[in-house]
Amino acid sequence: MASNAFIAFQKNEESRCIVEAIVEDNPGAVVTDQPAMVKVDVPNRLVIKRSTVEEKMGREFDLQELQLHLITISGHLDETDEEFTLSWNS
């Protein structure tokens, strides 16, 4: 049985761009929009690619900036300069 990796952000303009990037790079992503936050669930593995976020924001982006908007995560975290990955091993 698959488990969802998920991430939730404060609702603001920058996190909107991050969520757009996640949806583009993660087929099967499900976005739950709430008044103060936005949550994204992806079966098994969620990847945030720096290059896609930069494309959506129209500027350079350091993945450490995710921390400014992050509320919570679920999954095993693996982070490089290029990708932020949450996953569940079967």
FENLINNOR-V641932 format. One record per pair of residues at least 24 apart in sequence whose C-alpha atoms are under 6 Angstrom apart, sorted by the first residue. I is the first residue (numbers start at 0). J is the second residue. Records with the same first field share a line. If there is no record, write none. Layout:
BEGIN
I = J + J
END
This chain:
BEGIN
1 = 43
2 = 42 + 43
3 = 40 + 41 + 42 + 43
4 = 40 + 41 + 43 + 44 + 73 + 74 + 85 + 86
5 = 39 + 40 + 72 + 73
6 = 38 + 39 + 71 + 72
7 = 37 + 38 + 70 + 71
8 = 36 + 37 + 68 + 69 + 70
9 = 36 + 68
10 = 35 + 36 + 37
16 = 55 + 56
17 = 52
20 = 51 + 52
21 = 47
43 = 86 + 87
44 = 85 + 86
45 = 84 + 85
46 = 83 + 84
47 = 82 + 83
48 = 81 + 82
49 = 81 + 82
END
